[in-house]
Amino acid sequence: MPKTLNEFSLRRRVHDILELGLGHDPFSNLVNISLIFLIVLNVIAFAAATVTDLNAAYGIWFERFNLFSVIVFSIEYAARIWSCIELPFLNDKSNTRARLEYALRPLQIIDLLVIAPFYLSFLLPIDLRVLRVFRLLRFFKLLRYSPALHALATVVKNEARALTGALVIMLSLITLGAAGIYFIESAAQPDKFGNMFQAMWWSIATLTTVGYGDVVPITPWGRLFGGIYMIFGIGVFALPIGIIATGFAQESNRRDFLVSWGLVARVPLFKGLDAQAIAEIMTLLYAQTYRPNQTVVREGAPADTMYFISSGEVEIDTNKGTRHLSDGEFFGEMALIEDRDHLHPVRTRSICRLLLLDRDDFIRLCAQHPEISRRVRETARKRAQLIDN
């Protein structure tokens, strides 16, 4: 049965509300903030229900609130699956295949796990007390709305090699420490250091500086070895903490709102790319919000960034007058391609959400996706002709 124009408009509107995140759309903000508030209340309700007195007095209300939450999250999940075919990189697939691919994304799997246990309880003989544990999964839905959590995930991914190296060092030191204390203390305390596995427990507790005190060396050499080992533990565990802290600080300073699939996919330049390519581009972009009448690019400033307009409008002063750019368009590419300073200032005409791409990432993107490079250069050529003529 053919779809009506109203249905297409409604589906597009639902997609924009749910997928584009917090922005300048009041209704979208209301929906997303309400969902965040509901997720937080679910975590609080779960914790409150574990208090015997509170559960005895308000248990029925906790269950009713849970039922209400499941209904809301089910509607949200169904709406996301229904409207996902509005994403440009799913346009070339059948509706069924597009929705299936979308449903297999990590965030959608979390959404499904949040509501699935409730419905499974009607079909399978599952202990309801076990199902309550799955309610904590609702906390992970905040990943969709939190730039900080998104930044942390990006840092862990970007610093995977460094973190892996730190983990190898930690595991090596734990093993060496267990071997050392085993040979020193096994004769004096065979019940506590009788094998490497028992020694490994002491090694982990000591290296992490937790020091439970249930297993301690008693010989002079054992205590000397333990003291030196504690000093090494402080330095070793500072490695991954320092890596994550530094990366998180840098990433947080780069972003002031979440770069989502919807924001990237709505840029016409990326139309036709598959889901994997969109995901790769997301890691290259960072985001900033600009106030009205704020200068984004100054005349004569060095060219180190290309800008994509996610929402809003900017104006560019040229020799031929003022040009306006709006949602989905980009600027700053000519200076990057020609390796020169910016010739024209750019100001915002409204609240603007811009996606920024650094010079090095721009070069990397063009190398990985020649079609994008061709489109950017073609747009730059046409703009140059308009300015010069």
C-alpha positions as CSV (number, residue, x, y, z in Angstrom):
1,M,0.0,0.0,0.0
2,P,1.6,3.4,-1.0
3,K,2.6,5.7,1.8
4,T,1.0,9.1,2.1
5,L,2.9,12.4,2.3
6,N,1.6,12.8,5.9
7,E,3.1,9.5,6.9
8,F,6.5,10.4,5.4
9,S,6.4,13.8,7.1
10,L,5.5,12.1,10.5
11,R,8.2,9.5,10.1
12,R,10.8,12.2,9.3
13,R,9.7,14.3,12.3
14,V,9.9,11.3,14.7
15,H,13.3,10.5,13.3
16,D,14.6,14.0,13.9
17,I,13.1,14.2,17.4
18,L,14.7,10.9,18.5
19,E,18.0,10.7,16.6
20,L,19.3,14.2,16.4
21,G,19.6,14.6,20.1
22,L,19.5,17.7,22.2
23,G,19.5,20.9,20.1
24,H,17.5,24.0,19.5
25,D,14.2,22.2,18.7
26,P,12.1,22.7,21.9
27,F,10.0,19.6,21.4
28,S,13.0,17.4,20.7
29,N,14.7,18.8,23.8
30,L,11.5,18.1,25.9
31,V,11.3,14.4,24.7
32,N,15.0,13.7,25.2
33,I,15.2,15.4,28.6
34,S,12.1,13.5,29.7
35,L,13.7,10.2,28.6
36,I,16.9,11.0,30.5
37,F,14.8,11.9,33.6
38,L,12.9,8.7,33.3
39,I,16.1,6.6,33.1
40,V,17.5,8.3,36.2
41,L,14.3,7.7,38.1
42,N,14.4,4.0,37.1
43,V,17.9,3.6,38.7
44,I,16.7,5.4,41.8
45,A,13.6,3.2,42.0
46,F,15.6,0.0,41.6
47,A,17.9,1.1,44.5
48,A,14.9,2.1,46.7
49,A,13.2,-1.3,46.0
50,T,16.1,-3.1,47.6
51,V,15.4,-1.4,50.9
52,T,13.1,-3.8,52.8
53,D,10.9,-1.2,54.5
54,L,10.5,0.9,51.4
55,N,9.6,-2.1,49.3
56,A,7.1,-3.2,51.8
57,A,5.4,0.2,51.9
58,Y,5.7,1.2,48.3
59,G,6.3,-2.0,46.4
60,I,3.1,-1.8,44.4
61,W,4.0,1.7,43.3
62,F,7.5,0.6,42.2
63,E,5.9,-2.1,40.1
64,R,3.4,0.4,38.5
65,F,6.3,2.8,37.8
66,N,8.2,-0.1,36.2
67,L,5.2,-0.9,34.0
68,F,4.9,2.7,33.0
69,S,8.6,2.8,32.1
70,V,8.4,-0.3,30.0
71,I,5.5,1.1,28.0
72,V,7.5,4.4,27.4
73,F,10.7,2.6,26.5
74,S,8.7,0.2,24.2
75,I,7.1,3.1,22.4
76,E,10.5,4.8,22.0
77,Y,12.1,1.6,20.7
78,A,9.3,1.0,18.2
79,A,9.5,4.6,17.0
80,R,13.2,4.4,16.5
81,I,12.9,1.2,14.5
82,W,10.0,2.6,12.4
83,S,11.7,5.9,11.6
84,C,15.3,4.6,11.1
85,I,14.8,4.3,7.3
86,E,15.0,8.1,7.2
87,L,18.8,7.7,7.7
88,P,20.4,8.4,4.3
89,F,22.8,5.4,4.3
90,L,19.8,3.0,4.7
91,N,17.8,4.5,1.8
92,D,19.2,2.0,-0.7
93,K,18.0,-1.0,1.2
94,S,14.5,-2.5,1.6
95,N,12.6,-1.3,4.7
96,T,12.9,-4.7,6.4
97,R,16.7,-5.0,5.8
98,A,17.3,-1.4,6.8
99,R,15.4,-1.8,10.1
100,L,17.2,-5.1,10.8
101,E,20.6,-3.5,10.4
102,Y,19.6,-0.6,12.5
103,A,18.3,-2.9,15.2
104,L,21.6,-4.7,15.4
105,R,23.5,-1.5,16.4
106,P,24.8,-1.6,20.0
107,L,22.5,1.2,21.3
108,Q,19.5,-0.5,19.8
109,I,20.5,-3.8,21.4
110,I,20.7,-2.1,24.8
111,D,17.2,-0.6,24.2
112,L,15.9,-4.1,23.4
113,L,17.5,-5.7,26.4
114,V,15.9,-3.0,28.6
115,I,12.3,-4.1,27.7
116,A,12.7,-7.7,26.5
117,P,12.8,-9.3,30.0
118,F,9.4,-7.9,30.9
119,Y,7.8,-9.5,27.9
120,L,9.7,-12.7,28.3
121,S,8.3,-13.1,31.8
122,F,4.9,-13.8,30.2
123,L,6.4,-16.6,28.0
124,L,9.1,-18.2,30.1
125,P,9.2,-19.3,33.8
126,I,11.7,-16.7,34.8
127,D,12.3,-15.7,38.4
128,L,11.0,-12.1,38.7
129,R,13.7,-11.3,41.2
130,V,16.3,-12.0,38.5
131,L,14.5,-9.8,36.0
132,R,14.9,-6.8,38.4
133,V,18.6,-6.9,37.8
134,F,18.0,-6.2,34.1
135,R,16.4,-2.9,35.0
136,L,19.9,-1.6,35.7
137,L,20.5,-1.9,32.0
138,R,18.3,1.2,31.6
139,F,21.3,3.2,33.0
140,F,23.2,2.4,29.8
141,K,20.6,4.2,27.8
142,L,22.2,7.4,29.0
143,L,25.1,6.6,26.5
144,R,22.8,8.0,23.8
145,Y,22.4,11.4,25.5
146,S,25.7,12.0,27.3
147,P,28.6,13.7,25.5
148,A,30.8,12.8,28.5
149,L,30.1,9.1,28.3
150,H,30.5,9.2,24.5
151,A,33.8,11.0,24.9
152,L,35.0,8.4,27.4
153,A,34.1,5.6,25.0
154,T,36.0,7.4,22.2
155,V,39.1,7.9,24.4
156,V,39.2,4.2,25.3
157,K,38.9,3.3,21.6
158,N,41.5,5.8,20.4
159,E,43.9,4.9,23.2
160,A,43.4,1.1,22.8
161,R,47.0,0.5,22.0
162,A,48.4,2.5,24.9
163,L,45.9,0.9,27.3
164,T,46.7,-2.6,26.0
165,G,50.4,-1.9,26.6
166,A,49.7,-0.7,30.1
167,L,47.6,-3.8,30.8
168,V,50.4,-6.1,29.6
169,I,52.8,-4.3,31.9
170,M,50.3,-4.7,34.8
171,L,49.7,-8.4,34.1
172,S,53.5,-9.0,33.8
173,L,54.2,-7.3,37.1
174,I,51.3,-9.2,38.8
175,T,52.8,-12.5,37.6
176,L,56.4,-11.6,38.6
177,G,55.2,-10.4,42.0
178,A,53.2,-13.6,42.6
179,A,56.3,-15.7,41.7
180,G,58.6,-13.7,43.9
181,I,56.4,-13.8,47.0
182,Y,55.7,-17.5,46.4
183,F,59.4,-18.5,46.5
184,I,60.0,-16.2,49.6
185,E,56.9,-17.0,51.7
186,S,55.7,-20.5,50.6
187,A,57.8,-22.3,53.2
188,A,56.7,-20.0,56.1
189,Q,53.0,-19.9,55.1
190,P,52.1,-22.9,52.9
191,D,48.4,-22.4,53.6
192,K,48.5,-18.9,52.1
193,F,51.3,-19.0,49.6
194,G,51.3,-22.7,48.8
195,N,51.0,-22.2,45.0
196,M,51.1,-19.5,42.4
197,F,47.3,-19.0,42.3
198,Q,47.2,-18.2,46.0
199,A,50.2,-15.9,45.6
200,M,48.5,-14.2,42.7
201,W,45.7,-13.0,45.0
202,W,48.2,-11.2,47.3
203,S,49.9,-9.8,44.2
204,I,46.7,-8.3,42.9
205,A,45.6,-6.9,46.2
206,T,49.1,-5.3,46.8
207,L,49.7,-4.0,43.3
208,T,46.3,-2.2,43.3
209,T,47.1,-0.8,46.8
210,V,43.9,-2.2,48.2
211,G,45.7,-4.3,50.8
212,Y,42.9,-6.4,52.3
213,G,45.2,-7.7,55.0
214,D,43.9,-11.3,54.8
215,V,47.2,-12.5,53.3
216,V,50.5,-10.7,54.4
217,P,54.2,-11.7,54.3
218,I,55.7,-12.4,57.7
219,T,59.4,-13.1,56.9
220,P,61.8,-10.1,56.7
221,W,62.6,-10.8,53.1
222,G,58.9,-11.1,52.3
223,R,58.1,-7.8,53.9
224,L,61.0,-6.1,52.0
225,F,59.8,-7.6,48.8
226,G,56.3,-6.4,49.5
227,G,57.3,-2.9,50.3
228,I,59.2,-2.5,47.0
229,Y,56.3,-4.1,45.2
230,M,53.9,-1.5,46.6
231,I,56.0,1.3,45.3
232,F,55.9,-0.3,41.8
233,G,52.2,-0.7,42.1
234,I,51.6,3.0,42.5
235,G,53.5,3.8,39.3
236,V,52.1,1.0,37.2
237,F,48.4,1.8,38.0
238,A,49.0,5.5,37.3
239,L,49.7,4.6,33.6
240,P,46.2,3.7,32.4
241,I,44.7,6.4,34.7
242,G,46.9,9.0,33.2
243,I,46.2,7.8,29.6
244,I,42.4,8.0,30.1
245,A,42.4,11.2,32.1
246,T,44.5,13.1,29.5
247,G,42.5,11.7,26.6
248,F,39.2,12.5,28.3
249,A,40.2,16.1,29.1
250,Q,41.2,16.7,25.4
251,E,38.1,15.0,24.0
252,S,35.7,16.8,26.4
253,N,37.2,20.2,25.4
254,R,36.6,19.4,21.8
255,R,32.9,18.6,22.1
256,D,30.0,20.4,23.6
257,F,27.2,18.2,22.2
258,L,27.0,14.6,21.0
259,V,28.0,13.7,17.5
260,S,25.3,11.1,16.5
261,W,24.7,9.1,13.4
262,G,21.7,11.3,12.6
263,L,23.8,14.5,12.7
264,V,26.5,13.0,10.4
265,A,24.1,11.2,8.0
266,R,22.0,14.3,7.4
267,V,25.0,16.1,5.7
268,P,24.5,15.7,1.9
269,L,28.3,15.3,1.4
270,F,28.1,11.9,3.2
271,K,25.0,10.7,1.3
272,G,25.5,7.2,-0.1
273,L,28.0,6.0,2.5
274,D,27.3,2.8,4.4
275,A,26.9,2.5,8.1
276,Q,30.5,1.5,8.7
277,A,31.8,4.6,6.9
278,I,29.4,6.9,8.8
279,A,30.7,5.3,12.1
280,E,34.3,6.0,11.0
281,I,33.6,9.6,10.1
282,M,31.9,10.1,13.5
283,T,35.2,9.5,15.2
284,L,36.9,12.2,13.1
285,L,34.4,15.0,13.8
286,Y,34.0,17.1,16.9
287,A,31.2,19.5,17.7
288,Q,30.7,23.0,18.8
289,T,27.7,25.3,19.3
290,Y,27.9,28.9,18.3
291,R,25.7,31.8,19.4
292,P,24.0,34.2,16.9
293,N,26.4,36.9,15.4
294,Q,29.4,35.0,16.5
295,T,32.5,34.9,14.3
296,V,33.5,31.4,13.3
297,V,36.3,32.1,10.9
298,R,38.3,35.4,10.8
299,E,39.8,36.8,7.7
300,G,43.5,35.9,7.5
301,A,43.2,33.1,10.1
302,P,45.2,30.0,9.3
303,A,43.2,27.2,7.7
304,D,43.2,24.2,10.0
305,T,39.6,23.2,10.1
306,M,36.6,22.4,7.8
307,Y,33.1,23.1,9.1
308,F,29.8,21.2,8.5
309,I,26.6,22.9,9.4
310,S,24.4,20.5,11.4
311,S,21.8,23.1,12.1
312,G,21.5,26.9,11.8
313,E,22.8,29.4,9.2
314,V,26.0,31.3,8.6
315,E,27.0,34.2,6.3
316,I,30.2,34.6,4.4
317,D,31.4,38.0,3.3
318,T,32.9,37.8,-0.3
319,N,34.0,40.2,-2.9
320,K,30.6,39.7,-4.7
321,G,28.5,40.2,-1.6
322,T,27.2,38.1,1.3
323,R,26.5,34.4,0.8
324,H,24.3,32.3,3.2
325,L,24.9,28.7,4.0
326,S,22.5,26.5,6.1
327,D,21.8,23.0,7.3
328,G,23.9,20.3,5.6
329,E,26.3,22.7,3.8
330,F,30.0,23.1,4.6
331,F,32.7,25.8,4.5
332,G,36.4,26.2,5.1
333,E,37.3,23.6,2.5
334,M,38.8,26.0,0.0
335,A,41.5,27.2,2.3
336,L,42.4,23.6,3.3
337,I,42.6,22.4,-0.3
338,E,44.7,25.4,-1.5
339,D,46.8,25.4,1.8
340,R,46.3,29.1,2.5
341,D,44.8,31.4,5.1
342,H,41.1,32.1,5.1
343,L,40.2,35.0,2.7
344,H,36.6,35.6,3.9
345,P,35.1,35.9,7.4
346,V,32.3,33.7,8.5
347,R,29.6,34.6,11.0
348,T,26.6,32.9,12.4
349,R,23.1,34.3,11.7
350,S,21.4,32.0,14.3
351,I,22.3,29.4,16.9
352,C,24.5,27.0,15.0
353,R,25.6,23.5,15.7
354,L,28.8,22.8,13.7
355,L,30.7,19.6,13.1
356,L,34.4,20.4,12.8
357,L,37.1,18.4,10.9
358,D,40.8,19.0,11.5
359,R,43.3,19.3,8.7
360,D,44.9,16.0,9.3
361,D,41.5,14.2,9.6
362,F,40.4,16.0,6.4
363,I,43.4,14.6,4.5
364,R,42.7,11.1,6.0
365,L,39.0,11.3,5.1
366,C,39.8,12.2,1.5
367,A,42.3,9.4,1.2
368,Q,39.9,6.8,2.5
369,H,36.9,8.1,0.6
370,P,37.9,9.4,-2.9
371,E,34.3,10.2,-3.7
372,I,34.0,12.6,-0.8
373,S,37.3,14.2,-1.9
374,R,35.8,14.6,-5.4
375,R,32.6,16.2,-4.1
376,V,34.5,18.6,-1.8
377,R,36.8,19.7,-4.6
378,E,33.9,20.1,-7.0
379,T,32.0,22.3,-4.5
380,A,35.2,24.4,-3.9
381,R,35.7,24.9,-7.7
382,K,32.1,26.1,-8.2
383,R,32.4,28.5,-5.2
384,A,35.6,29.9,-6.5
385,Q,34.0,30.6,-9.9
386,L,31.1,32.4,-8.2
387,I,33.5,34.6,-6.2
388,D,35.8,35.4,-9.1
389,N,33.1,36.1,-11.7
